[in-house]
Amino acid sequence: METLTIGQVAKGAGVHTETIRYYQSLGLVEEPPRRQGTVRRYKPSVVAQLVFIKRAQQLGFTLEEVRRILPFHGGTSCAATRKLAEQKLEVIRERIAELNRVRRSLQGLITRCKKMGQPAQCPIIRKLSEGLDIPGSP
């Protein structure tokens, strides 16, 4: 069976060797044994495992969530994977709603700032400073 060095695995998966070592430290990728006087040799399947992890991250899954999905990598548990994906989708929806609230707030502040020309105090700075009790300030 052909085996690969960590550099070959990294190149094949499009990641850095440090990423592989990090994933090993988290238990996401198994660290192969090292024969005395040789480098560690990886199974080619590790490349596919790393690609799987990176694609899951691109879909917004955290490494902890990837840890829960990884056992399903073989595609044998669609129901469990779907449940995790549905949970992630709900988190993303909530994050989008929050980002939309932030966008509207910033847009409103920018609009007020543009309309005011040169106000005594910038509305953006005023909003950012609201509620700040700075010691030594009047």
Backbone torsions as a table, in degrees:
resi	resn	phi	psi	omega
1	MET	NA	129.7	178.9
2	GLU	-71.3	138.3	175.9
3	THR	-122.9	164.8	-174.8
4	LEU	-124.9	151.2	172.0
5	THR	-78.3	167.2	178.8
6	ILE	-62.2	-34.5	177.2
7	GLY	-64.6	-41.2	178.6
8	GLN	-66.8	-39.7	177.8
9	VAL	-63.6	-45.9	-179.8
10	ALA	-59.2	-46.7	-180.0
11	LYS	-62.6	-44.4	-179.3
12	GLY	-63.9	-33.0	-178.5
13	ALA	-93.7	-9.8	-179.0
14	GLY	73.3	34.1	178.8
15	VAL	-128.2	171.3	175.9
16	HIS	-88.1	156.1	177.7
17	THR	-60.7	-33.2	178.7
18	GLU	-62.7	-34.2	177.8
19	THR	-64.0	-43.0	179.2
20	ILE	-61.8	-45.9	179.6
21	ARG	-62.5	-39.1	178.1
22	TYR	-63.4	-47.2	178.4
23	TYR	-61.3	-35.1	176.1
24	GLN	-64.2	-42.1	-179.4
25	SER	-64.5	-26.9	177.8
26	LEU	-87.3	-8.6	-178.8
27	GLY	82.7	14.5	178.8
28	LEU	-81.6	-29.1	179.4
29	VAL	-129.5	132.8	-179.3
30	GLU	-74.4	137.4	176.7
31	GLU	-88.8	119.2	-178.3
32	PRO	-71.6	155.0	178.8
33	PRO	-67.9	157.3	178.1
34	ARG	-112.7	122.6	174.5
35	ARG	-74.9	147.1	-176.0
36	GLN	-54.2	126.4	177.2
37	GLY	78.8	10.3	-179.3
38	THR	-128.6	169.6	175.6
39	VAL	-87.5	159.8	177.2
40	ARG	-67.5	141.9	179.6
41	ARG	-118.3	129.5	-175.7
42	TYR	-103.9	147.7	172.3
43	LYS	-71.7	145.5	178.0
44	PRO	-58.0	-25.2	-179.5
45	SER	-64.4	-18.5	178.8
46	VAL	-65.3	-32.4	177.9
47	VAL	-60.0	-48.5	179.8
48	ALA	-63.3	-36.6	178.7
49	GLN	-64.6	-42.5	178.4
50	LEU	-66.2	-40.7	177.3
51	VAL	-62.2	-41.7	177.4
52	PHE	-58.2	-47.5	-179.6
53	ILE	-61.0	-46.5	-178.7
54	LYS	-64.8	-39.4	178.8
55	ARG	-66.7	-38.4	177.2
56	ALA	-62.8	-40.1	177.4
57	GLN	-64.7	-38.4	178.6
58	GLN	-63.1	-27.7	177.1
59	LEU	-84.2	2.2	175.8
60	GLY	99.5	1.4	179.6
61	PHE	-75.2	136.3	174.5
62	THR	-76.1	167.0	179.2
63	LEU	-64.0	-32.6	176.6
64	GLU	-66.2	-39.6	176.9
65	GLU	-68.4	-37.5	176.6
66	VAL	-60.6	-39.1	178.7
67	ARG	-57.3	-37.7	-179.7
68	ARG	-75.9	-29.0	-179.2
69	ILE	-83.5	-31.0	-173.3
70	LEU	-51.1	-39.7	178.3
71	PRO	-61.9	-19.2	-179.6
72	PHE	-92.4	6.6	-176.6
73	HIS	-51.6	-31.2	179.7
74	GLY	-73.3	-7.1	176.7
75	GLY	81.8	22.4	-173.8
76	THR	-93.8	-7.7	-175.7
77	SER	-134.0	76.0	-177.4
78	CYS	-64.8	-39.0	-177.3
79	ALA	-63.0	-45.5	-179.8
80	ALA	-67.2	-40.5	178.5
81	THR	-65.8	-42.2	178.9
82	ARG	-61.3	-41.1	179.6
83	LYS	-61.0	-45.4	177.9
84	LEU	-63.1	-39.9	179.0
85	ALA	-66.4	-39.0	178.1
86	GLU	-64.7	-39.9	176.9
87	GLN	-63.4	-42.5	179.2
88	LYS	-64.4	-41.1	179.3
89	LEU	-60.6	-40.2	178.8
90	GLU	-64.8	-41.1	176.9
91	VAL	-61.6	-42.0	179.8
92	ILE	-65.7	-41.0	177.5
93	ARG	-60.2	-43.2	178.9
94	GLU	-64.1	-41.0	179.8
95	ARG	-65.0	-41.3	178.1
96	ILE	-63.1	-42.3	178.8
97	ALA	-61.5	-43.5	178.4
98	GLU	-64.2	-43.6	178.1
99	LEU	-63.2	-36.2	176.7
100	ASN	-65.1	-38.7	176.2
101	ARG	-63.2	-43.1	179.2
102	VAL	-64.3	-43.0	179.2
103	ARG	-59.3	-46.2	-179.8
104	ARG	-63.0	-41.7	178.8
105	SER	-62.4	-47.3	179.6
106	LEU	-64.3	-40.8	179.7
107	GLN	-62.8	-41.7	178.0
108	GLY	-63.0	-42.8	178.3
109	LEU	-64.5	-42.1	179.0
110	ILE	-63.1	-43.0	179.2
111	THR	-62.1	-45.8	178.3
112	ARG	-60.7	-40.8	-179.2
113	CYS	-63.8	-43.3	179.5
114	LYS	-63.6	-40.9	-177.1
115	LYS	-69.8	-28.7	-174.2
116	MET	-83.5	-13.7	-178.7
117	GLY	69.2	-110.2	179.9
118	GLN	-115.0	76.6	-179.0
119	PRO	-71.3	165.3	177.6
120	ALA	-61.0	-37.5	176.7
121	GLN	-137.4	130.2	-179.8
122	CYS	-60.3	128.8	-179.9
123	PRO	-61.1	-30.9	179.5
124	ILE	-68.7	-47.5	178.9
125	ILE	-63.8	-40.8	178.8
126	ARG	-59.6	-45.9	-179.7
127	LYS	-63.3	-41.6	179.7
128	LEU	-67.3	-27.2	-176.8
129	SER	-92.2	-9.8	-177.7
130	GLU	-54.8	132.6	175.4
131	GLY	79.8	-0.9	178.1
132	LEU	-82.1	124.4	176.7
133	ASP	-107.0	98.6	-175.6
134	ILE	-92.4	120.6	179.4
135	PRO	-58.2	136.7	178.5
136	GLY	87.1	-2.6	178.2
137	SER	-88.0	146.8	177.7
138	PRO	-68.1	NA	NA
